[in-house]
Amino acid sequence: MTDPTPGDVALELERLRATVETGFARLDGALALLVQRSDQLDTRLADHEQRLDALERSRWPLPSVLAMVAVIGLALTLWQTAAH
């Protein structure tokens, strides 16, 4: 085998540098896309949290309403029983 000439080594190093730069550019683009998606997900999550909080605040007081209906029903039953 022959020893590589300095020109061949420089050429291979230049090719290697170009390959590494291309790889870093692709990696940088992929990371930027992931950061953008993460920001979008954070925004959507905050929106869902606000909507869920609004739903929880405007929820009907169903147990209280049911208790009142039960008490009114009991009162009407007692009134009808006492009337006879």
Biopython code that builds the backbone (N, CA, C, O; Angstrom):
import numpy as np
from Bio.PDB.StructureBuilder import StructureBuilder

atoms = [
    (1, "MET", "N", (0.827, -1.166, 0.000)),
    (1, "MET", "CA", (0.000, 0.000, 0.000)),
    (1, "MET", "C", (0.878, 1.238, 0.000)),
    (1, "MET", "O", (1.979, 1.255, 0.552)),
    (2, "THR", "N", (0.359, 2.256, -0.630)),
    (2, "THR", "CA", (1.132, 3.497, -0.695)),
    (2, "THR", "C", (0.629, 4.451, 0.365)),
    (2, "THR", "O", (-0.537, 4.421, 0.760)),
    (3, "ASP", "N", (1.516, 5.280, 0.805)),
    (3, "ASP", "CA", (1.130, 6.290, 1.790)),
    (3, "ASP", "C", (0.310, 7.365, 1.098)),
    (3, "ASP", "O", (0.627, 7.772, -0.019)),
    (4, "PRO", "N", (-0.753, 7.828, 1.768)),
    (4, "PRO", "CA", (-1.560, 8.886, 1.147)),
    (4, "PRO", "C", (-0.775, 10.184, 1.095)),
    (4, "PRO", "O", (0.042, 10.482, 1.966)),
    (5, "THR", "N", (-1.043, 10.922, 0.076)),
    (5, "THR", "CA", (-0.373, 12.217, -0.065)),
    (5, "THR", "C", (-1.104, 13.241, 0.790)),
    (5, "THR", "O", (-2.275, 13.047, 1.115)),
    (6, "PRO", "N", (-0.444, 14.314, 1.155)),
    (6, "PRO", "CA", (-1.119, 15.341, 1.958)),
    (6, "PRO", "C", (-2.358, 15.908, 1.259)),
    (6, "PRO", "O", (-3.317, 16.308, 1.920)),
    (7, "GLY", "N", (-2.340, 15.941, -0.052)),
    (7, "GLY", "CA", (-3.514, 16.430, -0.785)),
    (7, "GLY", "C", (-4.688, 15.493, -0.627)),
    (7, "GLY", "O", (-5.824, 15.950, -0.503)),
    (8, "ASP", "N", (-4.441, 14.158, -0.626)),
    (8, "ASP", "CA", (-5.523, 13.180, -0.428)),
    (8, "ASP", "C", (-6.102, 13.280, 0.982)),
    (8, "ASP", "O", (-7.314, 13.189, 1.175)),
    (9, "VAL", "N", (-5.229, 13.466, 1.949)),
    (9, "VAL", "CA", (-5.689, 13.593, 3.340)),
    (9, "VAL", "C", (-6.539, 14.850, 3.497)),
    (9, "VAL", "O", (-7.585, 14.824, 4.145)),
    (10, "ALA", "N", (-6.086, 15.943, 2.903)),
    (10, "ALA", "CA", (-6.851, 17.189, 2.991)),
    (10, "ALA", "C", (-8.205, 17.034, 2.321)),
    (10, "ALA", "O", (-9.208, 17.537, 2.826)),
    (11, "LEU", "N", (-8.245, 16.342, 1.185)),
    (11, "LEU", "CA", (-9.509, 16.129, 0.470)),
    (11, "LEU", "C", (-10.462, 15.279, 1.306)),
    (11, "LEU", "O", (-11.650, 15.591, 1.394)),
    (12, "GLU", "N", (-9.963, 14.227, 1.912)),
    (12, "GLU", "CA", (-10.810, 13.368, 2.751)),
    (12, "GLU", "C", (-11.297, 14.115, 3.989)),
    (12, "GLU", "O", (-12.443, 13.956, 4.410)),
    (13, "LEU", "N", (-10.414, 14.935, 4.569)),
    (13, "LEU", "CA", (-10.840, 15.734, 5.717)),
    (13, "LEU", "C", (-11.921, 16.737, 5.329)),
    (13, "LEU", "O", (-12.846, 16.984, 6.103)),
    (14, "GLU", "N", (-11.809, 17.312, 4.144)),
    (14, "GLU", "CA", (-12.830, 18.251, 3.662)),
    (14, "GLU", "C", (-14.153, 17.533, 3.454)),
    (14, "GLU", "O", (-15.207, 18.070, 3.796)),
    (15, "ARG", "N", (-14.117, 16.333, 2.902)),
    (15, "ARG", "CA", (-15.351, 15.544, 2.714)),
    (15, "ARG", "C", (-15.964, 15.183, 4.067)),
    (15, "ARG", "O", (-17.179, 15.259, 4.255)),
    (16, "LEU", "N", (-15.106, 14.794, 4.997)),
    (16, "LEU", "CA", (-15.588, 14.448, 6.330)),
    (16, "LEU", "C", (-16.214, 15.665, 7.014)),
    (16, "LEU", "O", (-17.250, 15.548, 7.669)),
    (17, "ARG", "N", (-15.584, 16.830, 6.861)),
    (17, "ARG", "CA", (-16.123, 18.051, 7.445)),
    (17, "ARG", "C", (-17.480, 18.388, 6.834)),
    (17, "ARG", "O", (-18.398, 18.788, 7.550)),
    (18, "ALA", "N", (-17.611, 18.232, 5.526)),
    (18, "ALA", "CA", (-18.884, 18.513, 4.856)),
    (18, "ALA", "C", (-19.966, 17.548, 5.335)),
    (18, "ALA", "O", (-21.112, 17.946, 5.542)),
    (19, "THR", "N", (-19.601, 16.289, 5.507)),
    (19, "THR", "CA", (-20.566, 15.297, 5.993)),
    (19, "THR", "C", (-21.016, 15.630, 7.409)),
    (19, "THR", "O", (-22.203, 15.541, 7.723)),
    (20, "VAL", "N", (-20.078, 16.008, 8.259)),
    (20, "VAL", "CA", (-20.413, 16.370, 9.639)),
    (20, "VAL", "C", (-21.287, 17.626, 9.665)),
    (20, "VAL", "O", (-22.255, 17.679, 10.424)),
    (21, "GLU", "N", (-20.970, 18.619, 8.866)),
    (21, "GLU", "CA", (-21.788, 19.836, 8.816)),
    (21, "GLU", "C", (-23.203, 19.527, 8.349)),
    (21, "GLU", "O", (-24.168, 20.064, 8.891)),
    (22, "THR", "N", (-23.329, 18.664, 7.346)),
    (22, "THR", "CA", (-24.659, 18.275, 6.857)),
    (22, "THR", "C", (-25.432, 17.557, 7.951)),
    (22, "THR", "O", (-26.620, 17.811, 8.153)),
    (23, "GLY", "N", (-24.754, 16.662, 8.653)),
    (23, "GLY", "CA", (-25.412, 15.948, 9.750)),
    (23, "GLY", "C", (-25.861, 16.885, 10.855)),
    (23, "GLY", "O", (-26.966, 16.750, 11.380)),
    (24, "PHE", "N", (-25.001, 17.840, 11.212)),
    (24, "PHE", "CA", (-25.379, 18.806, 12.240)),
    (24, "PHE", "C", (-26.542, 19.685, 11.778)),
    (24, "PHE", "O", (-27.412, 20.020, 12.583)),
    (25, "ALA", "N", (-26.573, 20.059, 10.513)),
    (25, "ALA", "CA", (-27.672, 20.876, 9.995)),
    (25, "ALA", "C", (-28.986, 20.102, 10.069)),
    (25, "ALA", "O", (-30.018, 20.659, 10.442)),
    (26, "ARG", "N", (-28.946, 18.824, 9.716)),
    (26, "ARG", "CA", (-30.164, 18.000, 9.795)),
    (26, "ARG", "C", (-30.612, 17.839, 11.246)),
    (26, "ARG", "O", (-31.802, 17.916, 11.551)),
    (27, "LEU", "N", (-29.651, 17.616, 12.130)),
    (27, "LEU", "CA", (-29.965, 17.461, 13.542)),
    (27, "LEU", "C", (-30.531, 18.748, 14.126)),
    (27, "LEU", "O", (-31.474, 18.720, 14.917)),
    (28, "ASP", "N", (-29.948, 19.874, 13.730)),
    (28, "ASP", "CA", (-30.436, 21.167, 14.202)),
    (28, "ASP", "C", (-31.867, 21.408, 13.723)),
    (28, "ASP", "O", (-32.698, 21.908, 14.481)),
    (29, "GLY", "N", (-32.156, 21.058, 12.481)),
    (29, "GLY", "CA", (-33.510, 21.204, 11.955)),
    (29, "GLY", "C", (-34.500, 20.322, 12.688)),
    (29, "GLY", "O", (-35.616, 20.744, 12.991)),
    (30, "ALA", "N", (-34.084, 19.086, 12.974)),
    (30, "ALA", "CA", (-34.978, 18.176, 13.691)),
    (30, "ALA", "C", (-35.238, 18.675, 15.106)),
    (30, "ALA", "O", (-36.365, 18.600, 15.595)),
    (31, "LEU", "N", (-34.207, 19.181, 15.762)),
    (31, "LEU", "CA", (-34.393, 19.709, 17.106)),
    (31, "LEU", "C", (-35.289, 20.950, 17.111)),
    (31, "LEU", "O", (-36.112, 21.124, 18.010)),
    (32, "ALA", "N", (-35.125, 21.803, 16.111)),
    (32, "ALA", "CA", (-35.988, 22.992, 16.016)),
    (32, "ALA", "C", (-37.447, 22.578, 15.835)),
    (32, "ALA", "O", (-38.346, 23.191, 16.411)),
    (33, "LEU", "N", (-37.680, 21.536, 15.034)),
    (33, "LEU", "CA", (-39.041, 21.044, 14.830)),
    (33, "LEU", "C", (-39.608, 20.489, 16.135)),
    (33, "LEU", "O", (-40.775, 20.718, 16.451)),
    (34, "LEU", "N", (-38.793, 19.765, 16.890)),
    (34, "LEU", "CA", (-39.265, 19.230, 18.164)),
    (34, "LEU", "C", (-39.586, 20.339, 19.157)),
    (34, "LEU", "O", (-40.566, 20.249, 19.895)),
    (35, "VAL", "N", (-38.772, 21.372, 19.176)),
    (35, "VAL", "CA", (-39.044, 22.507, 20.072)),
    (35, "VAL", "C", (-40.341, 23.201, 19.674)),
    (35, "VAL", "O", (-41.129, 23.587, 20.537)),
    (36, "GLN", "N", (-40.562, 23.359, 18.378)),
    (36, "GLN", "CA", (-41.797, 23.993, 17.905)),
    (36, "GLN", "C", (-43.012, 23.160, 18.298)),
    (36, "GLN", "O", (-44.010, 23.700, 18.772)),
    (37, "ARG", "N", (-42.929, 21.849, 18.102)),
    (37, "ARG", "CA", (-44.056, 20.985, 18.484)),
    (37, "ARG", "C", (-44.289, 21.008, 19.984)),
    (37, "ARG", "O", (-45.433, 20.989, 20.439)),
    (38, "SER", "N", (-43.218, 21.049, 20.747)),
    (38, "SER", "CA", (-43.354, 21.117, 22.200)),
    (38, "SER", "C", (-44.054, 22.409, 22.615)),
    (38, "SER", "O", (-44.909, 22.395, 23.501)),
    (39, "ASP", "N", (-43.697, 23.517, 21.983)),
    (39, "ASP", "CA", (-44.358, 24.789, 22.280)),
    (39, "ASP", "C", (-45.837, 24.738, 21.928)),
    (39, "ASP", "O", (-46.677, 25.252, 22.666)),
    (40, "GLN", "N", (-46.152, 24.110, 20.788)),
    (40, "GLN", "CA", (-47.556, 23.990, 20.395)),
    (40, "GLN", "C", (-48.320, 23.130, 21.387)),
    (40, "GLN", "O", (-49.461, 23.439, 21.732)),
    (41, "LEU", "N", (-47.696, 22.048, 21.848)),
    (41, "LEU", "CA", (-48.358, 21.188, 22.824)),
    (41, "LEU", "C", (-48.559, 21.909, 24.153)),
    (41, "LEU", "O", (-49.585, 21.730, 24.809)),
    (42, "ASP", "N", (-47.590, 22.717, 24.547)),
    (42, "ASP", "CA", (-47.746, 23.498, 25.777)),
    (42, "ASP", "C", (-48.921, 24.464, 25.658)),
    (42, "ASP", "O", (-49.691, 24.637, 26.603)),
    (43, "THR", "N", (-49.051, 25.088, 24.494)),
    (43, "THR", "CA", (-50.160, 26.015, 24.266)),
    (43, "THR", "C", (-51.494, 25.280, 24.312)),
    (43, "THR", "O", (-52.448, 25.745, 24.936)),
    (44, "ARG", "N", (-51.552, 24.127, 23.644)),
    (44, "ARG", "CA", (-52.796, 23.349, 23.644)),
    (44, "ARG", "C", (-53.137, 22.855, 25.035)),
    (44, "ARG", "O", (-54.303, 22.857, 25.427)),
    (45, "LEU", "N", (-52.125, 22.428, 25.789)),
    (45, "LEU", "CA", (-52.363, 21.954, 27.146)),
    (45, "LEU", "C", (-52.896, 23.072, 28.033)),
    (45, "LEU", "O", (-53.812, 22.855, 28.827)),
    (46, "ALA", "N", (-52.332, 24.254, 27.903)),
    (46, "ALA", "CA", (-52.813, 25.394, 28.687)),
    (46, "ALA", "C", (-54.258, 25.724, 28.316)),
    (46, "ALA", "O", (-55.067, 26.043, 29.188)),
    (47, "ASP", "N", (-54.586, 25.647, 27.020)),
    (47, "ASP", "CA", (-55.956, 25.897, 26.575)),
    (47, "ASP", "C", (-56.914, 24.865, 27.159)),
    (47, "ASP", "O", (-58.001, 25.213, 27.620)),
    (48, "HIS", "N", (-56.514, 23.595, 27.140)),
    (48, "HIS", "CA", (-57.368, 22.542, 27.698)),
    (48, "HIS", "C", (-57.537, 22.715, 29.208)),
    (48, "HIS", "O", (-58.620, 22.481, 29.744)),
    (49, "GLU", "N", (-56.481, 23.121, 29.882)),
    (49, "GLU", "CA", (-56.585, 23.357, 31.323)),
    (49, "GLU", "C", (-57.583, 24.477, 31.615)),
    (49, "GLU", "O", (-58.384, 24.365, 32.544)),
    (50, "GLN", "N", (-57.541, 25.553, 30.830)),
    (50, "GLN", "CA", (-58.482, 26.664, 31.030)),
    (50, "GLN", "C", (-59.915, 26.206, 30.777)),
    (50, "GLN", "O", (-60.830, 26.557, 31.522)),
    (51, "ARG", "N", (-60.100, 25.424, 29.724)),
    (51, "ARG", "CA", (-61.459, 24.943, 29.420)),
    (51, "ARG", "C", (-61.960, 24.007, 30.507)),
    (51, "ARG", "O", (-63.129, 24.074, 30.886)),
    (52, "LEU", "N", (-61.100, 23.140, 31.012)),
    (52, "LEU", "CA", (-61.495, 22.223, 32.072)),
    (52, "LEU", "C", (-61.832, 22.983, 33.351)),
    (52, "LEU", "O", (-62.802, 22.652, 34.032)),
    (53, "ASP", "N", (-61.043, 23.990, 33.675)),
    (53, "ASP", "CA", (-61.342, 24.815, 34.853)),
    (53, "ASP", "C", (-62.690, 25.508, 34.703)),
    (53, "ASP", "O", (-63.456, 25.590, 35.663)),
    (54, "ALA", "N", (-62.983, 26.007, 33.500)),
    (54, "ALA", "CA", (-64.275, 26.674, 33.270)),
    (54, "ALA", "C", (-65.423, 25.681, 33.424)),
    (54, "ALA", "O", (-66.463, 26.021, 33.989)),
    (55, "LEU", "N", (-65.246, 24.467, 32.931)),
    (55, "LEU", "CA", (-66.290, 23.457, 33.089)),
    (55, "LEU", "C", (-66.495, 23.086, 34.557)),
    (55, "LEU", "O", (-67.628, 22.909, 35.004)),
    (56, "GLU", "N", (-65.415, 22.971, 35.290)),
    (56, "GLU", "CA", (-65.543, 22.623, 36.707)),
    (56, "GLU", "C", (-66.234, 23.734, 37.496)),
    (56, "GLU", "O", (-67.000, 23.454, 38.417)),
    (57, "ARG", "N", (-65.969, 24.989, 37.141)),
    (57, "ARG", "CA", (-66.613, 26.098, 37.852)),
    (57, "ARG", "C", (-68.094, 26.191, 37.522)),
    (57, "ARG", "O", (-68.894, 26.537, 38.391)),
    (58, "SER", "N", (-68.478, 25.890, 36.284)),
    (58, "SER", "CA", (-69.875, 26.050, 35.886)),
    (58, "SER", "C", (-70.683, 24.757, 36.043)),
    (58, "SER", "O", (-71.804, 24.660, 35.544)),
    (59, "ARG", "N", (-70.125, 23.787, 36.722)),
    (59, "ARG", "CA", (-70.809, 22.507, 36.920)),
    (59, "ARG", "C", (-72.042, 22.703, 37.800)),
    (59, "ARG", "O", (-72.029, 23.496, 38.742)),
    (60, "TRP", "N", (-73.095, 21.977, 37.479)),
    (60, "TRP", "CA", (-74.311, 22.062, 38.274)),
    (60, "TRP", "C", (-74.063, 21.502, 39.658)),
    (60, "TRP", "O", (-73.316, 20.537, 39.817)),
    (61, "PRO", "N", (-74.688, 22.104, 40.665)),
    (61, "PRO", "CA", (-74.580, 21.544, 42.025)),
    (61, "PRO", "C", (-75.557, 20.381, 42.183)),
    (61, "PRO", "O", (-76.486, 20.448, 42.988)),
    (62, "LEU", "N", (-75.347, 19.334, 41.425)),
    (62, "LEU", "CA", (-76.291, 18.224, 41.340)),
    (62, "LEU", "C", (-76.586, 17.569, 42.693)),
    (62, "LEU", "O", (-77.757, 17.315, 42.976)),
    (63, "PRO", "N", (-75.610, 17.283, 43.533)),
    (63, "PRO", "CA", (-75.957, 16.666, 44.823)),
    (63, "PRO", "C", (-76.880, 17.543, 45.669)),
    (63, "PRO", "O", (-77.760, 17.026, 46.358)),
    (64, "SER", "N", (-76.690, 18.851, 45.626)),
    (64, "SER", "CA", (-77.563, 19.750, 46.400)),
    (64, "SER", "C", (-78.974, 19.733, 45.843)),
    (64, "SER", "O", (-79.943, 19.712, 46.603)),
    (65, "VAL", "N", (-79.097, 19.741, 44.543)),
    (65, "VAL", "CA", (-80.424, 19.713, 43.912)),
    (65, "VAL", "C", (-81.135, 18.407, 44.252)),
    (65, "VAL", "O", (-82.326, 18.413, 44.562)),
    (66, "LEU", "N", (-80.416, 17.290, 44.196)),
    (66, "LEU", "CA", (-81.031, 16.004, 44.534)),
    (66, "LEU", "C", (-81.475, 15.955, 45.992)),
    (66, "LEU", "O", (-82.534, 15.406, 46.296)),
    (67, "ALA", "N", (-80.697, 16.509, 46.877)),
    (67, "ALA", "CA", (-81.078, 16.540, 48.289)),
    (67, "ALA", "C", (-82.333, 17.380, 48.485)),
    (67, "ALA", "O", (-83.216, 17.005, 49.256)),
    (68, "MET", "N", (-82.417, 18.508, 47.797)),
    (68, "MET", "CA", (-83.614, 19.357, 47.919)),
    (68, "MET", "C", (-84.845, 18.641, 47.385)),
    (68, "MET", "O", (-85.915, 18.726, 47.988)),
    (69, "VAL", "N", (-84.714, 17.938, 46.262)),
    (69, "VAL", "CA", (-85.852, 17.198, 45.700)),
    (69, "VAL", "C", (-86.299, 16.112, 46.670)),
    (69, "VAL", "O", (-87.496, 15.898, 46.863)),
    (70, "ALA", "N", (-85.340, 15.433, 47.276)),
    (70, "ALA", "CA", (-85.691, 14.379, 48.238)),
    (70, "ALA", "C", (-86.415, 14.956, 49.446)),
    (70, "ALA", "O", (-87.390, 14.367, 49.914)),
    (71, "VAL", "N", (-85.965, 16.086, 49.957)),
    (71, "VAL", "CA", (-86.614, 16.713, 51.116)),
    (71, "VAL", "C", (-88.019, 17.189, 50.741)),
    (71, "VAL", "O", (-88.956, 17.026, 51.522)),
    (72, "ILE", "N", (-88.169, 17.774, 49.555)),
    (72, "ILE", "CA", (-89.501, 18.224, 49.110)),
    (72, "ILE", "C", (-90.434, 17.030, 48.935)),
    (72, "ILE", "O", (-91.607, 17.096, 49.305)),
    (73, "GLY", "N", (-89.916, 15.939, 48.371)),
    (73, "GLY", "CA", (-90.743, 14.730, 48.218)),
    (73, "GLY", "C", (-91.166, 14.167, 49.554)),
    (73, "GLY", "O", (-92.313, 13.749, 49.716)),
    (74, "LEU", "N", (-90.252, 14.149, 50.518)),
    (74, "LEU", "CA", (-90.592, 13.668, 51.858)),
    (74, "LEU", "C", (-91.634, 14.573, 52.503)),
    (74, "LEU", "O", (-92.574, 14.094, 53.137)),
    (75, "ALA", "N", (-91.462, 15.891, 52.337)),
    (75, "ALA", "CA", (-92.427, 16.831, 52.921)),
    (75, "ALA", "C", (-93.812, 16.656, 52.297)),
    (75, "ALA", "O", (-94.816, 16.683, 53.008)),
    (76, "LEU", "N", (-93.876, 16.477, 50.982)),
    (76, "LEU", "CA", (-95.178, 16.259, 50.349)),
    (76, "LEU", "C", (-95.802, 14.949, 50.787)),
    (76, "LEU", "O", (-97.016, 14.882, 50.978)),
    (77, "THR", "N", (-95.007, 13.913, 50.951)),
    (77, "THR", "CA", (-95.545, 12.625, 51.410)),
    (77, "THR", "C", (-96.093, 12.764, 52.821)),
    (77, "THR", "O", (-97.186, 12.274, 53.107)),
    (78, "LEU", "N", (-95.363, 13.417, 53.698)),
    (78, "LEU", "CA", (-95.839, 13.613, 55.073)),
    (78, "LEU", "C", (-97.102, 14.467, 55.122)),
    (78, "LEU", "O", (-97.998, 14.217, 55.928)),
    (79, "TRP", "N", (-97.169, 15.486, 54.247)),
    (79, "TRP", "CA", (-98.339, 16.381, 54.191)),
    (79, "TRP", "C", (-99.571, 15.595, 53.729)),
    (79, "TRP", "O", (-100.657, 15.731, 54.293)),
    (80, "GLN", "N", (-99.375, 14.749, 52.666)),
    (80, "GLN", "CA", (-100.517, 13.955, 52.179)),
    (80, "GLN", "C", (-100.948, 12.939, 53.236)),
    (80, "GLN", "O", (-102.141, 12.692, 53.411)),
    (81, "THR", "N", (-99.987, 12.353, 53.934)),
    (81, "THR", "CA", (-100.334, 11.370, 54.972)),
    (81, "THR", "C", (-101.059, 12.046, 56.132)),
    (81, "THR", "O", (-101.999, 11.478, 56.688)),
    (82, "ALA", "N", (-100.643, 13.217, 56.492)),
    (82, "ALA", "CA", (-101.284, 13.944, 57.594)),
    (82, "ALA", "C", (-102.662, 14.463, 57.185)),
    (82, "ALA", "O", (-103.526, 14.627, 58.046)),
    (83, "ALA", "N", (-102.888, 14.724, 55.914)),
    (83, "ALA", "CA", (-104.163, 15.254, 55.449)),
    (83, "ALA", "C", (-105.249, 14.202, 55.489)),
    (83, "ALA", "O", (-106.428, 14.548, 55.570)),
    (84, "HIS", "N", (-104.890, 12.913, 55.433)),
    (84, "HIS", "CA", (-105.918, 11.859, 55.452)),
    (84, "HIS", "C", (-106.240, 11.498, 56.825)),
    (84, "HIS", "O", (-107.083, 10.630, 57.053)),
]
sb = StructureBuilder()
sb.init_structure("model")
sb.init_model(0)
sb.init_chain("A")
sb.init_seg("    ")
for serial, (resi, resn, name, xyz) in enumerate(atoms, 1):
    if name == "N":
        sb.init_residue(resn, " ", resi, " ")
    sb.init_atom(name, np.array(xyz, "f"), 0.0, 1.0, " ", f" {name:<3s}", serial, name[0])
structure = sb.get_structure()
